């Protein structure tokens, strides 16, 4: 029996068939069509949630949020900071941590160097001091673009340094989390950062410091099991995955189907784990309101 392949692979009318053009010897047409397709890819994005197409520049201008359904794309640490602080008020904290490869993990140093060049960050967290509507605060923003925001020794040290600086200067602390958890390339030493950061948060808490934790997609593993869930006030972006192990792992372990939306920020709020879900365009306003209630206006 001969298969009718044309039933399975139906051509679209989006662009001429490149192979057919090449056979006819029209190489310039091939080049133009390929360039056009490349331009479209570079300027258009398809929302993973609603599947609608948008101009990338428009999505970027909208704080990387889908204009149709509100899906929150990944946003860089620097852009997140700029979206919440007063213009010109942010200054990075100095906390240089020398690279270490305790397990002699193959190509680890090369990977870190490449990510530093690509993202412009020293590590998977960006820390500093800035003002939000005139209220000064220490701000730490994790970046999922840097090795999935995983927490190794450098990240643990930078987070701890930010907490201790807030404690010393009597400033409120705001941490935006986005992480896959502990960094496997550093083994047990990465897991130790859970205790280190949690102890720093506890000291800060005992001294009366205000800690606002903002959970973004995804906040999982060792980060969710330590400083991310120790805030006095816990905010979250819409539809963010928040938990320790992923839903698939849990289902395989317990042999049961999980509830719809399990571990998403809306589910966590319903069960008392999150205080408020805040869309990205409302984050600055919400943080300013909280600081206004709890703090004195910055210098």
Secondary structure as UniProt FT lines:
FT   HELIX           5..7
FT   HELIX           18..23
FT   TURN            24..25
FT   HELIX           27..43
FT   STRAND          44..46
FT   TURN            48..50
FT   STRAND          53..55
FT   HELIX           56..61
FT   TURN            62..64
FT   TURN            67..69
FT   HELIX           77..84
FT   TURN            87..88
FT   STRAND          91..92
FT   TURN            102..103
FT   TURN            106..107
FT   HELIX           108..119
FT   STRAND          125..132
FT   TURN            133..134
FT   STRAND          135..142
FT   TURN            144..146
FT   HELIX           147..149
FT   HELIX           153..169
FT   STRAND          172..179
FT   HELIX           184..186
FT   HELIX           187..206
FT   TURN            207..208
FT   STRAND          211..219
FT   HELIX           221..224
FT   TURN            225..226
FT   HELIX           227..229
FT   STRAND          233..236
FT   TURN            238..239
FT   STRAND          241..242
FT   HELIX           247..254
FT   TURN            260..263
FT   HELIX           265..270
FT   TURN            271..272
FT   STRAND          276..277
FT   HELIX           280..282
FT   HELIX           283..294
//
